[in-house]
């Protein structure tokens, strides 16, 4: 059987590269080849799809660093130059045979060829290109013409064999946009197309759960997209508008097809979409003609872009495999390229990346160890591994994770039978008499502070035991702890379970805390240990008994992922035996609490439903503020009266001076009809939601108050009873209903605090059957705040709290403030789905018309909420701090993943530092200095990408907040809000003179024109300013009296070990490397390049002068930038700078980077480059530079020595360590 090895860096998304990758695999499987797939990342969808392929027995997924390669492959197919470690090693040893195909698209690796054209020429049997433009790029890079072969963006069998018949309609009604990234104007585009009678849908490839299919496309009359998706649409005979959502090249037709095919159907010279209405009009008008073109284009595409036919042509000419061999230098180039490819998506959401961010730094771990040395009892953790099935592999997996802990376990005891070969140091207690009995025996015998229970097969993160000890040290009064989990199921599907803090109501429904529990030995013994009545979840039962004695605060939550488990809580409770045990356990818990309530197993997917008794039937006063809007009010009252089964209620209407005569008559009729059950109060002052409700509450006769909006509709008979069952619980302060839109979707799922400007509605728009995160839409649970559109409170609690705040929150957020005050008095605020109330679009939509007030809360209202509640508002115990606080909710949040909680006792200043990018500026001015200062025990806290939200600052409570490059005119207001929610000192950081940008600088056109005003406003809000040079401090002296200079220095780990190799080529390698804003500087090199083109090999990285031939390297992720720079192997670096005010304020960073690689430098004699570094400084005169370059190149040995001297000088004075940290410490901390 023929075999192919096919390699890609990641195979988890649905862009044109990864879908092509799958199509190539499926073609070779169909041809009965054996296929080995190597990818650094593989997504669940692709894994499942290929494992269920008809020829799945012939495919093997292999980890890139661990797979065993066959000695010979008929074909080795490499996407974007990605060569795995093992393939690299095999070629370096000459231990593999094959013929290599390199497939190129038009991305970083394809344009740059960072490993070099010479290496690809050496290895490639063929180099495939997707367009005429890529042919030019590859040929220009040096790929031999006999290697180059076209493989255009193509369509697999699914498309060209589709039975889809193109539509004949002339009127456009449906269109689909297929895109990546965010299209900020999408809402306007949708509205503009809707105005034309066109329904516009978006398919975002970044968030898709599967690829674009022929079936999906066939549902639309028009596809708006680029690249391969345009080709696929054409193959189905569907008209295509070429657009990325920002700009457009219009409809594809017979005339523009060749030109656009030459650029792989990308939008290169498109027209910007500035007015969606105009764009929608042009699309609608052009559709009939495009529909005719589509049929002609379908024939053309299916003739030219049939993937099967194209691949068949390649395979037909395949020669016999030959031995593949590369030298050390070539291996090094491929290895660096592999690292770059794997690092290109470092900013994207990745579970493994997030877990790496959450791991404590070596410095933090060392500090924690020092604490534990002072209080050693907190480090005494006995680990119990429960192995009831005798699964040797699972046990070994768990024990291995314990063997690499940064804090060693006090003891490791296996509850189960001793295997034939057991690891040294393990204790064993037989489980034959029962697991719980064995665990109780361990608890009675151990001298450790506590016991951590683990199931065999679970694995701990390497810092887990250290974190358990940290939390125990921080809160020694807490006897039981649970943590967040990383769930990896049998199929390899990965997800993070980020849990809420102790939520009594949710815990009574589902065992969300899991079975990995740490419980102190004293508490274990004091509370009777584990009950043998609960063989499956006895740990939870013990936690209930602890809570019953000490309260909910006795169950602590470690808000970090410390364990990897193979199952989710949701999957566990679906098992009938677990659900039944939970019901018995929870009912027993309720009985011990002297509650007549009981648990029933008829909840959603095994979740329990707790039925609380209604031992009394108090009068409920239903309070409804209203004004005009008779149809809504009538519907509300009539549905309430007709539907409500509970008999004991009164209705109090608070009329805010209704003007509609029919509404006034209706209110009068209600008041006259039944004065004992319906009363109408008059409020003739300006609308004040809080005051109107307070007025009614003061006159209410009921022991229970229900606040209800007039645009609600009651649809279930027990809606009031369900609320009352919770409101009468003495520990509950308020209960809210599930508010729904008329179609059943969720309108309000309670509030989540700590989001946006302070709070946000949860689950708005969720489907009627959606269960929600941790079943939150199907279970009774805690909520930080409830909507007063339907909220029940006992009258005595309302009086104790003091009612709604009429002064600060007359209209909006009064319910949020009220619930916060309830929780401040240690009452629970509960949300239940058992009471479903229809809320007709939300009353806020009608506020402007009804009451003459804004339809939404303004910033001032949020500011008042922030001022009043500060850090309390930022901390929502029912929404994990590691879930997203910006954008879509209930997904992994990455913005604060690099910020750690304060160390016990807060021994160091907490610094929260924001960086604007992931490149040089963000690293040199924020990330690397922060890391160096942490290593020097000067600070703790962390860094964040972008400016933090007010709630993020409130949550972290930093001592100092550093804002890098603040230019946005919204920031002064944000900085004022930062001060309202924290006592942090605010520092602003700049490393360029933005008052004097050179006209040739790439930033010049993008910077705001009113820079002076912005700097004045921003400086006025800052406590001090940090800059990179003394001249820059002088330039900004008018803006602030406290300007501190912290000079750029190099990070030791990245730079101290580097040294360029001096190649022995005929021509010396001379060049430049840097960022993308040096157009004017590089123009100074143009005449030199012309004069020396026959004497040197020119090498550029990051930018290059226009219209010149040279070896060029694109920029790489910053973490790999130093290594990449050193591999340029320059004999001499040229560092020109234009003479202008902007450059006078710059730093010597370029000299430091190149010099750290041991590269000698000729540079402009300008302020930033003056000093003690041994470089050649010259005025910007052509003749002077030409002479100096030739003179230095004439003595290569002396030139090499100059490089070594420069490197030594930088190591001595310019690394970010020791004395080099002093100015940073002073600048940040004073």
Residue, then its C-alpha position, 0 to 999 in steps of 0.5 A: x500500500x502506498x503511504x503519505x505523510x502530511x504535515x500542518x501546524x494546526x488542524x482545528x479551524x475551518x479556513x481555506x488552508x485547513x479545509x484543503x488539508x482535510x480534502x487532500x487527506x480524504x482524496x488519498x484515503x479514497x485512493x487507498x493510500x495509508x495516511x499519517x497526519x502530523x499536526x501540532x493541534x487537531x480539532x475535535x471536528x476533524x478528528x471525528x470526521x476522519x476517524x469515521x471515514x470509510x477508509x479510517x483504518x488507513x489513517x493515523x494521527x500522530x503527535x508532532x514531537x512523539x510520532x514514530x515515522x515510517x522509514x519510507x513514504x511515497x509522498x511527504x506533503x508539507x503545508x506552509x513549510x511546517x516540518x515536525x521535530x521528528x521529520x526534521x530529525x529523520x532528515x538530519x540523520x538521512x533516515x527517511x525516504x520520500x518525495x516532498x511536496x510543499x503546498x503554498x497559499x498566500x500567508x506568512x510562511x508562503x510569502x516569506x519562505x523563512x527557511x530559505x528558497x535554497x532549502x526548499x529547492x533542495x528538498x522539494x520534488x514540487x512546490x505548489x502555488x495557488x495563484x499567479x501572484x504566488x507563482x511570482x512571489x515564489x519565483x522571486x524568492x528563488x524557487x526553481x521554475x522546474x519545481x513550481x506547479x499550479x494547484x489553484x484554490x479548488x473544490x472537492x468532490x462534494x461540490x462539483x458532484x453536487x446536484x444543486x441546481x442554480x436558482x433562476x430568481x431575479x429578486x435577491x432575498x437571501x445572502x450569506x457572508x463567510x468571513x473571519x474576524x469581527x466585522x464591526x459594521x455588521x449590524x448596519x449591514x444587516x439593517x441595510x440589506x433588510x431595508x432592501x428585502x434581503x436577509x443577510x446572515x454571517x458565518x464566522x469561521x473563527x467560531x464555527x463548529x464545522x466547515x462551510x458545506x455545499x449544503x449550507x451554501x445551497x440555501x442562499x442565493x448569494x455568497x459574499x466571501x473571498x478565497x476558496x469559499x468564492x470558488x466553492x460557491x461558483x462551483x455550485x452556480x451561486x453568484x459571488x460578491x468578493x468581500x471581506x466585510x470591510x471592502x469589496x471587489x464587487x460581483x465575480x463575472x467573466x471579465x474580472x475572473x482572470x484578474x481576481x483568480x491571479x490574486x486567489x480571489x482576495x480583495x486586494x484593490x477593493x473599494x472600502x464599504x463605508x456606507x452599508x446602504x449604498x453597498x446593499x443597493x449595489x448588490x441588490x441591483x447587480x444580482x440579476x446579471x450576476x445570476x446569469x454570469x454564475x452559470x458560466x462561471x460554474x462551468x469554468x470553475x468545475x473545469x479548472x478547479x476540480x481538486x480530485x483531477x488536479x491531485x490525480x495529475x500530481x500523483x501520476x508523475x510521482x517518481x520513486x522515493x529518494x533519501x532525504x538529507x539536510x545539514x545542521x544549518x538547514x535543520x536549524x532553519x526548519x526548527x525555527x520556522x516550526x516554532x514560529x508557526x506554532x507561535x503565530x496564534x499566541x493571542x488566540x484563545x487556547x485552553x493550553x495557553x490559558x493553563x500556561x498563563x495561570x501557572x504561577x511563576x517560579x518566583x511566586x512558587x518560591x515565595x509560597x514555599x518560603x511561607x510554607x517553610x514558616x508554617x509547615x502544617x499548611x503544606x502537609x497534604x495527604x493524597x488519597x487516590x481512589x482506585x476501586x476498579x484496579x485500573x493500573x494505567x489510570x492509577x499510574x497516570x494519577x501517581x505520575x502527576x503527583x510525582x512532579x508536584x512543586x510541593x510534595x505530598x505528605x503521603x500518597x495512599x491508594x484506596x484499593x488493591x495493591x497492584x503487582x508492581x507499585x511505585x515506591x512510596x505509595x501506601x495502600x488501604x484495601x477498599x473491600x470493606x468499602x471506599x468510605x470506610x477506608x478513607x475514614x481509616x486514613x483520616x483517623x490515622x494521618x498526621x497531615x493537616x488535610x486529605x485531598x481525594x482523587x479518583x484514579x485517572x485524574x491528574x493534577x497540574x504540577x502546582x496543584x498541591x502548592x495552591x491548595x496549601x496557599x489557599x489554606x494558608x490564606x484562609x485557615x478557617x475554611x475546612x473544605x475546598x474544591x477547585x476548577x477542572x480541565x475536562x478531557x474526555x475519552x475522545x480527547x475533547x477538551x473543556x474548562x469547567x469554571x465553577x461558581x463559589x459556594x451556591x447552596x441552591x445550585x449545589x442542592x440541584x447538581x454536585x458541581x463542586x465535583x469529587x476532588x475535595x480537600x478536607x482538613x483531617x480535624x473537620x473530617x473527624x469532627x463531622x463524623x467522616x464519610x457516610x457509608x450510605x453514599x458510596x458514590x458522592x460521600x465527599x459532598x455529603x460530608x461537605x453538607x454536614x460541614x456547611x450545616x455546622x459552619x455555614x456556606x463560607x466553610x466550603x471554599x472555592x479555589x478559583x483556578x484549574x488544578x485538576x484534569x478529569x475525564x468527565x463533566x458534572x453534567x455527564x455524571x448526573x445523567x447516570x440514574x444511580x448518581x442522581x438517586x444517591x444525590x436525591x437521598x443525600x440532599x433530602x437528608x441534608x434538608x431534613x437536618x436543616x429542619x426543612x420539610x423540603x425534599x429533592x425530586x429526580x425529575x429535574x433537567x437531565x438528572x439534576x434535582x428539583x427541590x420542592x420547598x413546602x408552602x406551610x402558610x399562605x400569606x397575602x402577596x401584594x403585587x406592585x405594578x408601576x404604570x403609565x398609559x400603554x393600556x393594551x399592555x396593562x390590560x394584558x398584564x392584569x387580565x392574565x394575572x387574574x385569569x392564570x394565577x392559581x394562588x388565591x391570596x394576593x392584592x394588586x397595587x397599581x402605581x399610576x404615573x399621571x397617565x394621560x390616555x383617557x381610555x387608560x385612566x378610565x380603565x384604572x378607575x374601573x379597576x379601583x371601583x370594581x374590587x377595592x379590597x383586591x385592587x388599589x390604584x395609587x397616584x404618582x404625579x411627580x416625574x417618573x421615579x421607579x424606586x419612589x413609586x415602588x417604595x410608595x406602594x410597599x409602604x401601603x401594602x397589606x401583604x407580608x410578601x411583596x411582588x414587584x412586577x412590570x406592566x408589560x409582563x404576561x402571566x402564562x403558568x398557573x403556579x408562577x406565583x406559588x413557585x416564587x413564594x416557596x423560595x421567598x418564605x425561606x428565612x435565609x432568602x432575601x429575594x427571588x426572581x423569575x425566569x423572564x421570557x420573550x413571547x417565543x420562549x427565549x430568555x429575556x432575563x436570567x438575572x444579573x451578572x455583576x462585574x461585567x461591562x460598566x458594572x453589571x449585565x443581564x445574563x443569558x439574554x436571547x438564549x433559546x427556550x430549551x437551552x440549559x445554559x452553563x452548568x445547567x443554570x437556566x434549568x436549575x434554581x440557583x443564586x444570582x448576584x442581582x435580580x430583575x425587578x420586572x418580577x421580583x418577590x421580597x418579604x415585607x420585613x426584609x424590604x423594610x430591613x434593607x430600606x427599600x429601593x434607593x430613590x436618590x441614586x437609582x430612581x430609574x435604572x439599576x435600583x434592583x441591582x443596588x437593592x439586591x447588593x444591599x440584601x446580600x450585604x445583610x447575608x440573605x440569599x438572592x435566588x433565581x428560579x426557572x420554575x416561575x416563568x413570566x413572559x416579558x414583552x420585549x422589556x419595558x425599557x424599550x417603552x420608557x422614552x415614550x411612557x415616562x420621558x426618560x432615557x431608554x437605557x441607563x447612562x454612564x452616570x448611573x453606572x458611575x454611581x453604582x461603581x462608587x457605591x459598591x466598588x470591589x463588591x460589584x466586581x466580584x460576582x460569586x456566581x460567575x467565575x472570575x476566569x469567565x469572559x467579562x468582555x464580549x460573549x459570556x460563559x466562555x473562557x476569559x483570557x484578558x486577566x489570565x496572567x494576573x494572579x491573586x495577591x499572595x497571602x498577607x499582600x507582602x508586595x505591591x500589586x502592579x497591574x500593567x497594560x500593554x497595547x500589543x504583543x510586539x516590541x513595544x508591549x514587551x520592552x516597556x511592559x511585559x519583560x520589565x514586569x517579569x524582571x521586577x517580579x523575579x527581583x521580589x519587587x512586585x506581584x499582580x500581572x499584565x493585561x493586553x489592552x486597557x483594563x475595564x473599570x470592573x477589571x481594575x475593581x476586581x484586581x485592586x492594584x496598588x499601581x496601574x500602568x497604562x502603556x501608550x494611552x492615546x484614546x480620548x475616552x481614557x481620561x474618563x476611564x481613569x477617573x472611574x478607575x479611581x472610584x473603584x480602587x485606590x491605585x496610583x495611575x502611571x502612563x507610559x510612552x516611548x515615542x515623541x507623539x508631538x513630532x511624528x516624522x511625515x514618513x513614519x508609518x504611524x503618522x497617518x493613523x495618529x489623532x491630530x489633536x495629540x497635544x490636547x489628548x496628552x494634556x487630558x491624560x496627564x492630568x489624570x495620571x500620578x506620574x509619567x514613565x518614558x524611555x529617554x531623557x530627551x523624551x522626558x524633556x519633550x513632555x515636561x510641560x504635561x507633568x511635573x513627575x516624569x520618570x525615565x526607564x531605559x529600554x533593556x534586554x531580557x536576559x532569558x531571550x538575549x544573553x545566550x545569542x551570538x550570530x555565526x559568521x558565515x564563510x560566504x564570498x560576500x559579507x552579509x550586510x543588512x538591517x532589522x526592525x519594526x514597520x515604521x522606518x520608511x524614512x530611515x531605510x530610504x537612507x540606505x537606497x544609494x548604498x544598496x545600489x553602490x554595493x550590490x555587487x560587493x555584499x549580500x543584502x539582508x533585511x528583516x521586518x521592512x525593506x526598501x522598495x524596489x530592491x533585491x535582497x534576502x528578506x525576512x518577515x517579522x515573527x512573534x516577539x518571543x522568537x524574534x531574538x533567535x530569528x535575528x541571530x540566524x540572519x548571521x549578519x557580518x555588519x548591521x547598518x542602523x540609519x536614523x533620519x535627523x529629526x525631533x522625533x528620532x532624537x527622542x528615541x532609544x538605543x534599542x536597535x543597537x542593543x538588539x543587534x549588538x546582543x547577537x554580536x553584530x558590529x554596527x554602523x549607525x547615524x550619529x544622533x542622540x539616542x545612539x551616542x554613549x559608551x557602546x562601541x559602534x561606528x557613528x557617522x553623519x548621514x552622508x552617502x560618501x562617509x557611509x560608503x567609505x566606512x562600510x568598505x573599510x570595515x568589510x576589508x578586515x573581516x577579522x577585526x569586524x568580528x572582534x568589534x561585534x564581540x566587544x559590542x556584545x560584551x558591553x551590552x551584557x555588562x550594562x544593558x540587560x534587564x537585571x541587577x543594576x539595570x533594574x533600578x530605573x525601572x523599579x524607581x519609575x514604577x514603584x518610586 
